[in-house]
């Protein structure tokens, strides 16, 4: 293998046949993947090819063709592997069965593409087709190592490397990587006298023991290119500023069908206008493999589910995406008559029409009341509240209910508790910290109750100084104590970004660099603290947060001072004695900030629908696009336009028809999980579920040091609680991540609800609903049971439910036991434990 390439170098770069090369026939016919539905060529109305011409320079280049058949109703189908390719002059170029064009010699020719009665052609021009162009380490070699996983976090890219060989994570530091490969360990990884013996080749080829296994195939273009780089002296090339501007992915959007395939083409676009096909070097990932999988060559295989997903393409720090939509071929459900209440419905319904998927119908009044009360106020509606709302005939009663709930004390309690989770209002069992956590909780509650504009609330928290007694938001700094935490929590909570990995290296899935990370850190460089009472060895209670006159942050690699600046923004000059954090909030709250309003809009959407338009909701990177980008953009724009009015966002969402859809699936949308063709049921959060049990059983839970009747959603910090809250997923507030709140059911939860004495004490005893029904309530059993159903489900029992319940109560010797068991059965139902 090496001898052939050495000969090429000695003969002026003329390439002899490669060891893996097979002489191509003039005509090659593609093959369709097994299992994909055959294409009826009689239905085809046209054939198109991308690009419309081929221009390649140098022997080591290629171009992936993309051939599409036009179908009725404007649909396109990828047929790249279902057509035949004929190169007019096979001495100039060859074209594989998968549509990859490679040079063989300089000159011009033509490729003719045929399928059935259809024919298309495109001109081909090859320059220096018999010569290899000089290789560049950053452009040509690093992508090979990245795609093979060599510089991943589980291999040589981890902080201390592996096997004595260390690379920067995902190639973010080409200079260091070049030195590590060529110079370190006395240059043992490349052997210029015998290139094929180089460890850089033999290890990934598995010719020598290698912990990472076989990562490279010698007969591929990547293997040959890596060998040629060593043969030609391992040229460094240009390791300076990367001139790669963006990635173009074709097609960027395509409607396709189950079982079909779609070839993607990735083109690197450089600042000087040069375009280069990098499909063979790019990495590909599917955001939902259950909908579509993708191989290393960019070939997407569609599964058997209907919906929409994105294929993410990565190359040298740039990201491109392709949106694939898989509509129903034969929809069964009829589109219900639904009003378009606002822009949310326009965007959601437009996406559903693309999928040819009808939404579920709207819910009735009782279900809407229960859903809205639980999600806006964290409580079940009362029995009389249900009766009055259902009896109300005003056409705007649902909008009026939303306004009433938004203005309620319960709403302030509930959303203060949710903000306390992500802002880490945490006592840690240390009694000196109680005044701080209680004070911050009260401040958050007042901010929600007064509908403080979100930008003002964020500014008060980030720029807090003094101690918690005087300025309660300073409690945030009691838990978020270090420079990296300032940056990570600010980004995650208020910008919806997880950028912690950029502290040590450039972000692998975003354009953020270490310089961006430390640019944010520089806004907090002057923050310090003093005084306070000792609560633990690490944390002190009632500290005073203040600013030094000066302070800076240095880049960990260059050692240079990093000026404060927003992500991907220009440096900001902060005068001495000014608070840099105000400049940070100014940048965050600008109308054109691409993160701030989107993060809040996405967080609120996730609160109501159980998943964000971007999911996870605080991981809003370019490699994790929104399921409905136009909707998220519109929601963020509306939030900004309103003056950062959070209630306006909540009102807009909850008065939309989309929010009022039933959770019951129709004939088509059972498997749909992200386009909101129905409401996705969610288990009640731990605090809301406990309060709901207390409400139905009429036995409130007692919390040490708090007044009787205090609800779980009113607890100011994580130290007030019990085994129930812990078991049902109340977050410990150790991080700013919403993922701390566990919503998945478990066997332990089921056993607790069925058998634990804590639940048993609520079902039976003085003051319980069971006790009241037997000792003091003389109404017929049917009326009592109807009240119980209204309290638990916000609906009366069905005829069969009422008959069975009344029959059971009368069958028991003890009515007290009968109502206890009936209550037990109700609180154990999914209908009770879920928002639906």
N, C-alpha and C positions, 0 to 999 in steps of 0.2 A: 504493500500500500504506500509506504513512504517513498520507495524507490521511484514509483511513477510520478509522484509530485515533485521530487527532487529533480527528475528529468525535465519536468515542465518548467521549473524555475531556471534551469541551466539553458533551456532553449528559448528564452525570451518570453516565457509565460504561456506558450502554446500548450493546450491541455490535451494529453492523450486520453483515450477512453478510461473512465474510472473503473475500479475493480467491480463495482456493483452495476455498472451500466449494461443495459440490454439494448441492442439495436432495435429501434422502434419501427414498426410498420408504418406505412403511409397513412393508413386509416386505423383508428382505434375506436372501439365502441364502448361506451360506458355501461355500467351495470347498476341496477336498482337494488337498494338494500332489501334483503329478505324481510317480508312482513309489511313493507310499505304498499299501499294500494296502487294498482297499475293505473297509468294515465291513459284515458281514451283520447287518442290523438285526433279523432274525428271531431272532438269538441274544442280543439285548440283553435284560437282565432289569430294567433301571431306568435312569433319567436323573437326574443330580444337578447342581446349579448352585451355584457359589461366587461371591459371597456369596449368602445367602438373601434379602437386601434391599439396595437401593441408596439411600444418603443422600449427596448431594453439595451442597456449598455454594460458590457462585461460578461464574462463567462459565468460568474457566480451570481447570477440574478435570475429571477423568475417572476411569472405573473399568473395569478389564479384567475381563471375565467369564471364568470357567473352567467349561466344561461337560464332564462326564464320563459315559460310558455304562458301566453295570455289565454285566459279562460273567460267564459261568459260572465257577465255582471262585474267586469273589471278585475277579477281575481288573477293573481299571478302564482305560478307554481315553479319551484326550482326543478330544473331537469338537467342540471350540470352533468350528472352521472347517467343520464338516460339518452344522450345524443351521441352521435359519431363525429369524430374530429379527423379531418384530412388536411395535412400540411402539404401545400402545393410543391414546395421544394424542401424535402426532408434533410437536405444538407445544411440548411440555414437554421432550422429550429425543429423542436419536437413538442408534441402535446400529449400528455398522459390521458388515460381514460377518465381521470377525475378533473380534467380541464386545467392542468398546470402546464404553462408554456415555458420552455427553457431554451436558451441560445445554444447553437452548435458552431456557428460561424457568422461572420459579418455578411450583411446583405439584406435583401428584401424578399418577402414571400407573402403568402396568404394562407389563412386557415379557413376552411370551409366546414360548416357545422350543419349536419343533416339529421332530421328526425321525421320519419314518415314522409309526408309530402312537403315538409317544411325545410327551408334551406336559408342559411345566413352565412355571411363571410365577413372577415375583418382583416385589414392589412397588418403586416408584421414588418418592423424595421429593427435590425440588430446592428449595433455598433460595437466593435471590438469583441465580437462574440467568441473569438478563439483565445482570448486573453483573460487572465484573472486580474481584477483591479486590486490595488493595495488594500490590505485589511486594516481596520481600525478597531482597537481593543474595545472601546466603549460601544461602538455601533454594531460590531459584528460578533464579538466573543462574549461579552457580558450577557446579552440576551440568551445565549445558549446555556450558560451556567444557571441563569435564573429559571428558564423553562425546565431544566433538568432538576431543579430543586436544590442545587449545590449550595446556594447562598440563602436558603430558607432558615427560619428560626430553629428548626429541628435538626439542622445539619451544620455546615461550616459557617452559617450566618449568625449563629447564636453568640452571645456576648463573649464567651471564651473559646469560640471555635470548636472544632472536633478533630481529634487525632493530630493535634499540633498544627492544624491548618485552619486559618481564620479568614473569612471574607466578610465584607460589610453586608448587612442584611439587605437582600434584594438588589445589591449592587449600587447602593446610594453613594458610595465613595470609590469611584473608579481608580483614582490615584493609588489609594491604599491597596485595592485589590490587585492592581497590576504588580505592585512591589511584592505583595504576598505570594503571588504565583511565580514571578520571574526571578526575584532577588532573594527573598527570605529563605532560610534553611539552606543557604549556600546554593540556591538555584536548583535544588534537587527535584523540583516538580516538572521542569522542562529540560530535556536533554537535546541540545542542538546537534550534537554529533550523531545521535541515533533517535530522531524524533519519535518513531513509533514505540520507543521504550520509555517515553516520558510518563511519569506518574499521573500527570494531568489527563492522559489518555487511558492508561492501563487500568487505573482505579475505576472510573465510571464505566469502562468497557467490561468490568468484572474479570479482567485477565489476571488481576491480583486481588487478594482479599479486600473487601470494601464494605464497611458497615452500612453504607447506603444502598448496597446492591447494585444491580446493573442500571445505569442511568443514561447510557448512550449506546447507539448502534453505529458501528463503523461505516456501514454502507449508506448512511443517510447524508444529506447535504450538510447537516450540522456536524456530524462526525468528520466528514472530509474537510470542512472549513476549519475546524479546530486543529486538525493535523497540519493543514497548509499554513496556518498561523505560526505553528512551531517551526515548520520547515523553512519558512521565510524569515526566521529570526525573531519571532514574537514581537512584531512592531507595536509600538505604543500608540501611534496615531494621535488624534486630538483628544486629550483628556480634559480640556477646558470646559467652557460653558456648553451645555447641551443645547443644540439649536433645534431640537425637536419641538414643534409648536403644538401639534395635536394629532389625534388619531381619527381617521375617517373609517367608519364601518359601513359596508354595503352588503345587504340592504340594512338601513337603519331602522326600518319598520316593515313588517311583512305579515300579512294574514295568511295562515296556512292551516292544514288540517291534521287530524290525529293520524299517526303512523307515517307521516311524510318526513322528508329530510330537507334541510336548508343549508346550503354552503354559505359561509360568511367570508368576506374579503376585508382584510385590515390593511389600510394604507397609512404609512407614517408621512406626515406633512411637515417639512422643515421651513424655517424662517426665510430661507433663500428661495422658496418656491419649489424645491425638489420634492418629488413624491416617490415613495418607495414601498413596494408590496412587502409587508412583513408578516403575512399570514402564517408562514412557517415558523416565525420566531415569537409570535404573540402568545400570551397565556389566555385561556378561555375558561369562564366559569358561568354556570347557570345559577340564577337566583332561586330557581325552584326546580330541582331535578325531577320532581314528580310530574311536572308538565313538559319539560324538555331537557335533554342531556346534550352535552357537547364534547367532542373529542379534541385531541391536541392539534388537529388540522383545521379546526373551525367548522366541522361538519356537525350540524345540530340534528338530533333525532327527536321528533315530537312523540310524546307518550299518548296515552289513551284518555287523558283528562282534557276538559275544555277550560279555557281561561286565558290568562295573559302572564307572560314572564319576560324577563330581560336576560340577555346573554351579555356578560361583561368581558371586555377585551382589554388586556393590560400589556403595555410595552414601554420599557424604560421610563417609568414614572407617569406615563400618560394613560388615560382611560377612555375607552369608547364603549358604547352600548348599542345593542340591537333589540328592539322590542318585537316580540313575537306574539301574535294573537291567534288563538285556536277557537274559532266560533263553532257553535253547534251546527252540524250538518242537517239534522232533521229535528228542529225544535218542536216540542209537544205542547208546552204550556202557552196559553193565550196571554197577551199583554193586558194586565188589569187597567181599569180606568183610574189613573192616579194624577193628581194635580202637580204641576211644577211650582213649588212654593218659592224657590229662590235659585241662585246660581249653582248651589250644591247639586240639586236635582238635575239641572241641565247637564252638568259634567258627568254625573253618575249614569244617568239614563242614556247619554250619548255613548258611553263606553259599553253599556249593556246591549245597546242596539248593534254595536260592532260585533259583539259576541253572539248576537241573535238569541239572547237569553232574557226571558221575561222575568221581572222581579216578582217577589211574593206580594200578595195584597197588603193593604194597610191593616194595622191592628185596631181593635175596638177601644172604646174610651177607657174601660177599666184597665186594660193592659197598658195603655199609654200612661195613665196616671201612675200605675205602679212603677213602670220603667223610669219615668221622669223623676218621681219622688226619690227613688233609690239612687239615681245617678246625679241628680242635682242637689239633693238634701241628705243623702245617706240614710234614709229612713223609709219604712213602709207607710203607705197612706192609712189614715184612720178609717174605721168602718163608716162613720157618718160622712167623712170626706169622699169616700167612694160613692155612696148613695147620692150625694148631692151633685157630684161631678157627672155621673151617668145620667141623672135626671135633667141636667142643664141642657137647654136646647139652643144656646147661643152658638153661632157658627165659629166664633173666634175663641171658644172656651179653652182650647189647647194652648193657644198663644198666651191667653190670660193666666193659665196655670203656670206656664214657664216663668212669666213675670213674677208671679206670687212666690214661686219657689226660689228664684234668684234673689228676691228681697228678704228671704226668711233668715232667721238666726241659724237654722239647721244647715243652710247652704254655707254660711260663714264658718260654722264648726267643721263641716266636712272638708271643704277645700283648704282650710288652714291645716288640717291634719295631713292632707295629701302633699301640701308644700313642705310641711315639717319633715316628711319622709325624705324628699330629695335634697333638702337643705340641711339634713343631718342634725336636727335639733335633738341632741342626745345627752342624757345625764350620766350614763355609764355607772350607775349605782353609787354615785358620789353626791352626798347630800349638799355640800357647798355649791354644787352646780344647779340646784333646783331653782333658785331665783332667776338665773339666767335662762333656763329652758322654759320656765313658765312665762317669763316676760316676753321672750321671743315668740312663743306660741300666741300670746294675747295680741302682740303687734301684728302677726300674720293674720289673725282672725279679724282684727279691726281693718286691716288693709283690704281683705276680701269683702267685709261688710260695707265698707265705704266705696267699694269699687275703685280703689286707687289705680290710676293708670299704670300699666305694667312696666313701662320704662321708668317711672318714678320709683316703683317698688324695687326694681333691680338696682337702680342707682343707690337707693338707701342701703341695700345690703352690701353691695360691692365696695362702696366708699365709706362704710361705717368706721367711726373712730370713737374713742372713749370707752367706758365700760358698759356692761349690759344693763346696769341699773338706770343709767342715764339715757343710753341709746341701745334699745333691745336688739336691733339687727347686728350689733357687734358680737352677739352670740355665735354667728356664723363662723367668725374667726376663732372661737373657742374650740371648735371641732375641726375646722379646716385650717391647719396650723402651719403648713410648710409651703414653700414656694411652688413645688410641683403640684401640691393639692390645690393651691389657688388657681393655677392654670387649668388643671384637669377638671375640677368641679365647675369652674366658670364656663368652660367650653361645653361640658356635657349637659349642664342644667339649662343654661341660657342660650347656647348656640346649637345644641343638638349634635355635638361632635365629640367623638372619642379620639383625642389626639395625644394620649399619654405616650404612645410608642414613639412619637416624634421627639421625645426628650432624649432618646439615645441614638436615633437614626431617622432619616427621612421617612415619612409615612409611606408604608408599602402600598396602600390602596387609595391614596389621595395625593394631591400635588403639594401638600404641606411639607415643609422642610424643618430641619432643626432650627434654622434661623427664624422661621415662623413661630415655633414653640417658644423660643427664648425671647422673641419679640413681645409675645404676650406676657411672659414672666417679667419682663422689664417694667411693666405697668405696676407690679407689686413689689418692686425692688426696695422701696423705701418703707414698707410696712414692717413694724416691729411691735413689741409688747413689753409691758412691765407691770410690777406689782401683783396684786391678787392674793387669794388665799389658797394654800396648798390643798388640792383635792387628790392628787396622785403625783407620782414621781415625774410624770410627763406633762400633765395638764394642771393648770391652776385656775381656780374659779375667780370670777370678777376681775379679770385682767383688764388693763387699760391698753387699748389699741391706738397707736399713734404713728406718725410718719417722721422719718429722719429727713433732714434737709436735702441730703443727696443719697444716692444709692444706684448701683448698676448691676447688670448681669453680663457674664462673659460666656461666649460660645465655648462649649467643652472641647472642641477640636482645634479651632483656630486660636482660642484664647482672647479674641478681640471682644470689645464691649459691643453688645447688641442693643441698638436703640429701640425704644418701645414702638411697636407698630401693630396694626391689625393684621389678620391673616391675609397674606398675599398683598399687603398694602405698603404705602411709603412710610419711611421713618417719621416719627413725630417728635418735635423739639419741645420738651417740657421744662419750663423755667424752674429755677431753684425755688423751693418752698411751695410750688404748686403741687396739687395731688394728681399724680399721673393716672390714678384710677378713674378720675372724671373724664379724662381723654379717652380711656378705654370705653366707658359707657357711651360717650358721644359717638364713637365709631360704631358701637353695637346698635345704637338706636337710630342711626341714619336710615332714611327711607329706602335707600338702595343697598342696605346691608343684606347680603344673600343668605344669612343664617338666622338672625334674631327672630324675626316675625314668623318664619317658616317653622322654627323649633317650637314655639308656643302653639302655633296652629296645629302642628302634628301631635304635640303632647295632648291637647284637648280632644282632638279627633280620637286618639287612642283611648282616652278615658271613657268615651261613650261607646265606641265600637269594638273595644277589646284588642285592637291592633291599629297601629298607625298607618297612614298612607305610606310612610317610610317605616319599615319594621326591621330591627328593633327601633323604637321611637327616638332614641338618643344616639343613633349611629347613622347620621344623615350624610354619608359620603357619596361621591360620584359613582362609586362601584356598587352602591345600594340605592338605586333610583326609586322614586315614588311609584306606587302602583297606579296612581292617576296624577301625573305631574301637572296637567292643566288645573285640576281641582286644588291641589296643594298651593300652587302659585296664586290662584284666585283667592283662596282663603287667607293666605298671608298678606296679600295686597289689601283685602278688606280689613284685616286687623290693623294694618298700618294706617289706612285711610281713616279708621275710627278713632285715631289717637291712642292706640294700644289699649282699647277698652276690652278687657277679657270677657265681661258679661255679654258684650256684643257678639263675640265669637260663640259663646255658649248658646245664646239665643238663636243665632243663625243656624247652628247645627241642630238644635233640638226642635226647631219649628220647621225643619225641612221634611219633605215627604220621605226622603231616604232614611231618616232616623225613625220614622213611624212605620216602617215596613215590618211585617210579621217575621218571626224567627222560624216559622214553619216552612219547609222547602216545598216548591212545586215539583212538577215532573222533571224539571231540567236543572235546577240549581242546588241540588243536595251537596255536590262536591265543590261548589264554588266557594272560595275562602278569602278573596281579596278585592273583588270588584263591587261588593255590597249590593248584591241582588236580593239579599235578605239581611235581617238583623242577626248577628252571630251571638248566640247565648254565652253569657259569662257568669262564672260562679261569683257570688257576692264576696267582696273583700272581707277579711276576717272581722274587722270592727263592725262593718255593716251587718254581717251575718249574725254576730252576737247580739247586736242591738235589735235585729229583727226577731230573734228568738225571745229576747226579753219582752219585746212588744206583744208578741202573740201569747206568750205564757203569763204575762203581767207580773213577772218576777225579775226586777232589775238587778243587775250585777253590782256588787259593792266593790269599790276601789279604795284602798287605804289612803286616808288623808284627804279624800274628796267627798263632796256632799252626796247624800243619797239621791239617786236618780241621774247621776252623771252617766252620759252615754259613752260608749267606747270610742266613738268618733270625736269626742271632746277631750280625750286624754292628751296632755301637753307634750309628753315625751315617751320614750320607749320603755321607761322603767315602771310605768303604771301598766298593769296588765295581769294576765293569768295564763294558765296552760292552754286554754282554748285559743287565745290570740296567737300564741306561739305556734301551736299545732296547725292552725289554718293559714299560716303564711304571712303574719304581720312582719314587715321588714325590720331588721335590727338596726337600720340606719348606719351601717358601717361604710356605705358608699353612696354616691349620688345616683346610682343606677336604679331605674324602675324595676330591673330584673330581680332585685332583692325581694320583691313581693311575690311570693309563690302562690300561683292560682291553680295548680294541678291537684286534682283529688288524690287521696291516698287511702290505703287500708286503715291506717291509724286514725284518720279523720272519721271514717265510717264507724269504726269500733267505738270511738269516743262518743259520737252522737247516739249510738244505739245503747251503750252500756254504762257510760261514766256517771258517777254520782252527781257531778256538777249539773248535767242535763236533767237527771232524774229529780233533783231538788227543785228545778223550775217547773216541772210538769205536775208535781203533787206536793201540796203543802198549803199552809195558811196563806191566803192572799193570792194564790195561783188562780188561773182561769178555771181550772178543773174544780177547785174549791168553790169559786163564786157561782159556777153553773149549778152545782149540786145544793149548796147551802142557802143561797140567796136568790137564785133566779128561777122563777116559777113559770116561765114561758114554755111553750111546747118544745119538744126536742128539735123539731125541724127548724124553728127560728134560731135556736142556739147554734145549731150546726151551720146555718146560713151565715150567721155572724162570724163564726170561726173561719169559714172559707173567705169571706170578705176581708177579714183581718190578715190572713196569710197570703191569699192569692189575688185580692182585689177583684174577685168575681164570685157570684153565687154558685153553689154546687149544681152540677148537672143532675138531671132527674135520677139517673142510675146511681150517682154518687150519694145523693141525698137519701135514696131508698136504702142503700147498703149501710150508710152511717147510722141512720135512725134504727135500722134493724139490729145493728151491732150494739148500740148503746142499750137498747131494751133487752138484749139477750144476756147482758152481764148482770150478775147478782149485785155488784157494787157499781153504782153510777159514777162514783168518784174514780174508780179504776177504769171504767169505760172511757171517760173523757180524758183521763191521763193517757191511755193507750192511743186514743184518736189524735191527741196532740202530738204524741211521739211519732205516729205515722206521718203526720203532716210535715213536721220539721225535718223529717228524713227524706222527703220527696225532692226530686230535682226541680220541680216547679217552684218549690219554696226557696231552695238554695241558689237559684240562678236568676239573673236578669234575663228576661226572654221577650 
